[in-house]
């Protein structure tokens, strides 16, 4: 008598199983989420080091772009379900930075890491009046209202070094002899400008590569430390 009811019982169990499956919650992420990013603040920061007085012609300057966003997430019903702030500090890579000295403007550029190499003995600064150069100002600009400025003082000792070094570095090499070459190299080193001294030495080695006899004479004189 019970056997005819068995198929109905199976159908009933199957139906209950399907209902249970359909009532399970959706897995996370199944509902579409829309994200909005609102820019709250945008700034540039120039890091010229703790010491704002230049005592050397060279200085590495780092420029950072700072971005603050408000991030809001909305569900499929366009209701806000989450809101938070997101801060980013990014290197201001491959960008122009202005340098103002004696009311003259010069262009410098950051590298991929947001670092620019300031060297007051670069050729573009050779016409500056170093004796009266008191400050240099750096200006980075990312758009209207997004500007960073930093002023560096030039020490009295550095002004004295720059006045002499600019001639040692930039005077025509072909118009002077070996003794003058050697003097310029050693004098730059004595002024604490090892980088410029090494650069001048390497330049002269390259310049004399086509004249082995002259190059040998120069290297011999360089090793003996002759003075003019």
C-alpha positions as CSV (number, residue, x, y, z in Angstrom):
1,X,0.0,0.0,0.0
2,X,2.9,2.4,0.7
3,X,4.7,1.7,-2.6
4,X,2.6,4.1,-4.8
5,X,3.5,7.0,-2.5
6,X,7.3,6.5,-3.0
7,X,7.6,8.6,-6.3
8,X,5.7,11.5,-4.6
9,X,8.1,11.4,-1.6
10,X,11.0,11.6,-4.0
11,X,9.5,14.5,-5.9
12,X,8.9,16.3,-2.6
13,X,12.5,15.8,-1.4
14,X,13.8,17.0,-4.7
15,X,11.6,20.1,-4.6
16,X,12.7,20.9,-1.0
17,X,16.4,20.5,-2.1
18,X,16.0,22.9,-5.0
19,X,14.2,25.5,-2.8
20,X,17.1,25.2,-0.3
21,X,19.6,25.8,-3.0
22,X,17.7,28.8,-4.4
23,X,17.6,30.4,-0.9
24,X,21.3,30.4,-0.3
25,X,23.0,33.9,-0.2
26,X,24.9,35.1,-3.2
27,X,28.7,34.7,-3.1
28,X,30.6,37.9,-2.3
29,X,31.3,40.1,-5.4
30,X,28.2,38.8,-7.3
31,X,26.5,42.3,-6.9
32,X,27.9,45.0,-9.2
33,X,29.8,47.7,-7.4
34,X,30.5,51.2,-8.8
35,X,33.5,53.1,-7.5
36,X,34.0,56.9,-7.6
37,X,37.3,58.7,-6.9
38,X,37.0,62.4,-5.9
39,X,40.2,64.4,-5.8
40,X,40.4,66.1,-2.4
41,X,43.9,67.7,-2.6
42,X,46.8,67.8,-5.0
43,X,50.2,69.1,-3.9
44,X,53.9,69.1,-4.9
45,X,56.7,68.9,-2.3
46,X,60.3,69.9,-2.9
47,X,62.8,68.1,-0.7
48,X,66.1,69.9,-0.8
49,X,67.5,68.3,2.3
50,X,67.6,69.5,5.9
51,X,70.4,72.1,5.2
52,X,69.0,74.9,3.1
53,X,72.3,76.6,2.8
54,X,74.4,75.5,-0.3
55,X,78.0,74.9,0.6
56,X,78.7,72.9,-2.5
57,X,77.7,73.6,-6.2
58,X,75.9,70.3,-6.4
59,X,72.8,69.1,-4.6
60,X,70.2,66.4,-5.4
61,X,66.6,67.7,-5.1
62,X,63.6,65.4,-4.9
63,X,60.2,66.4,-6.0
64,X,57.1,64.4,-4.9
65,X,53.5,64.7,-6.1
66,X,51.0,64.2,-3.3
67,X,47.4,63.1,-4.1
68,X,44.5,62.6,-1.7
69,X,41.3,61.0,-3.1
70,X,38.0,60.2,-1.4
71,X,37.0,56.7,-2.7
72,X,33.2,55.8,-2.5
73,X,31.7,52.4,-3.4
74,X,28.1,52.1,-4.6
75,X,26.0,48.9,-4.9
76,X,23.6,48.0,-7.7
77,X,21.0,50.2,-6.2
78,X,23.4,53.1,-6.3
79,X,23.6,53.3,-2.5
80,X,26.9,54.2,-0.9
81,X,28.2,51.2,0.9
82,X,31.8,52.3,1.7
83,X,33.8,55.5,1.7
84,X,37.5,56.0,2.6
85,X,40.4,58.3,1.7
86,X,43.3,57.1,-0.4
87,X,46.7,58.9,-0.2
88,X,49.5,58.6,-2.8
89,X,53.0,60.1,-2.8
90,X,54.5,59.7,-6.2
91,X,57.9,60.8,-7.7
92,X,57.3,63.7,-10.0
93,X,59.2,62.0,-12.8
94,X,60.6,63.6,-16.0
95,X,59.1,67.0,-15.2
96,X,60.5,70.6,-15.6
97,X,61.5,72.5,-12.5
98,X,62.3,76.2,-12.8
99,X,65.3,77.8,-11.1
100,X,65.4,81.5,-10.5
101,X,68.7,83.3,-9.8
102,X,69.3,87.0,-10.1
103,X,65.9,87.4,-11.7
104,X,66.9,85.0,-14.4
105,X,65.0,81.8,-15.1
106,X,66.5,78.4,-15.9
107,X,65.0,75.1,-16.7
108,X,66.0,71.9,-14.9
109,X,64.3,68.4,-15.1
110,X,63.7,65.6,-12.7
111,X,64.6,62.0,-13.7
112,X,62.4,59.0,-13.5
113,X,62.7,58.9,-9.7
114,X,61.6,62.6,-9.3
115,X,65.2,63.7,-8.6
116,X,66.9,66.6,-10.3
117,X,70.7,67.3,-10.0
118,X,71.4,70.9,-9.3
119,X,75.0,72.0,-10.2
120,X,75.7,75.7,-10.2
121,X,78.8,75.0,-12.4
122,X,76.7,73.8,-15.3
123,X,77.3,75.8,-18.5
124,X,73.9,77.4,-18.4
125,X,74.8,79.3,-15.2
126,X,78.2,80.5,-16.3
127,X,77.1,84.1,-16.8
128,X,75.7,84.5,-13.3
129,X,77.4,87.0,-11.0
130,X,78.5,84.5,-8.4
131,X,80.0,87.2,-6.2
132,X,76.5,88.6,-5.5
133,X,74.5,85.4,-5.8
134,X,72.8,85.1,-2.4
135,X,69.9,82.8,-3.1
136,X,68.4,80.4,-5.8
137,X,64.7,79.6,-5.9
138,X,63.2,76.3,-7.2
139,X,59.7,76.3,-8.5
140,X,57.7,73.2,-9.5
141,X,54.3,73.6,-11.1
142,X,51.7,70.9,-11.9
143,X,48.9,73.2,-12.9
144,X,46.9,76.2,-11.7
145,X,47.1,76.4,-7.9
146,X,49.5,73.4,-7.7
147,X,52.8,75.0,-7.1
148,X,55.8,74.2,-4.8
149,X,58.6,76.6,-4.1
150,X,61.9,76.2,-2.2
151,X,64.6,78.8,-1.6
152,X,68.2,77.9,-1.0
153,X,70.9,80.3,0.4
154,X,74.3,80.4,-1.2
155,X,77.0,80.5,1.4
156,X,79.8,83.1,1.3
157,X,82.4,80.4,1.0
158,X,80.6,78.8,-2.0
159,X,80.3,82.1,-3.8
160,X,84.1,82.5,-3.5
161,X,84.6,78.9,-4.9
162,X,82.2,79.5,-7.7
163,X,83.9,82.6,-8.9
164,X,87.2,80.8,-9.3
165,X,85.9,77.4,-10.4
166,X,83.8,78.7,-13.3
167,X,87.0,79.8,-15.1
168,X,88.8,76.5,-14.3
169,X,85.9,74.5,-15.6
170,X,84.8,76.4,-18.7
171,X,87.9,78.2,-20.1
172,X,88.9,76.9,-23.5
173,X,91.2,73.9,-23.1
174,X,92.8,74.1,-26.6
175,X,94.1,77.6,-25.9
176,X,96.2,76.5,-22.9
177,X,99.1,74.1,-22.5
178,X,99.7,70.9,-20.5
179,X,100.9,72.8,-17.4
180,X,97.7,74.8,-17.3
181,X,95.6,71.7,-17.8
182,X,97.3,70.1,-14.8
183,X,97.0,73.2,-12.7
184,X,93.2,73.4,-13.4
185,X,92.7,69.8,-12.4
186,X,94.6,70.0,-9.2
187,X,93.1,73.4,-8.3
188,X,89.6,72.1,-8.6
189,X,90.5,69.2,-6.4
190,X,92.0,71.7,-3.8
191,X,88.7,73.7,-3.9
192,X,86.8,70.5,-2.9
193,X,85.4,70.0,-6.4
194,X,86.4,66.4,-6.9
195,X,83.6,65.7,-9.3
196,X,84.6,68.6,-11.6
197,X,88.3,67.7,-11.3
198,X,87.7,64.2,-12.4
199,X,85.4,65.3,-15.3
200,X,88.1,67.7,-16.5
201,X,90.8,65.0,-16.3
202,X,88.7,62.5,-18.3
203,X,87.8,65.2,-20.9
204,X,91.5,65.9,-21.5
205,X,92.3,62.2,-21.8
206,X,89.6,61.9,-24.5
207,X,90.8,65.2,-26.1
208,X,94.3,63.8,-26.5
209,X,93.4,60.3,-27.6
210,X,94.4,61.1,-31.2
211,X,97.9,62.3,-30.1
212,X,99.4,59.5,-28.0
213,X,102.6,61.5,-27.4
214,X,100.7,64.5,-26.1
215,X,98.6,62.3,-24.0
216,X,101.6,60.5,-22.4
217,X,103.2,63.9,-21.7
218,X,99.9,65.1,-20.1
219,X,99.6,62.0,-17.9
220,X,103.2,62.2,-16.8
221,X,102.7,65.9,-15.8
222,X,99.5,65.1,-14.1
223,X,101.2,62.5,-12.0
224,X,104.0,64.9,-11.0
225,X,101.5,67.6,-10.0
226,X,103.2,70.4,-11.9
227,X,102.0,74.0,-11.4
228,X,102.1,76.7,-14.0
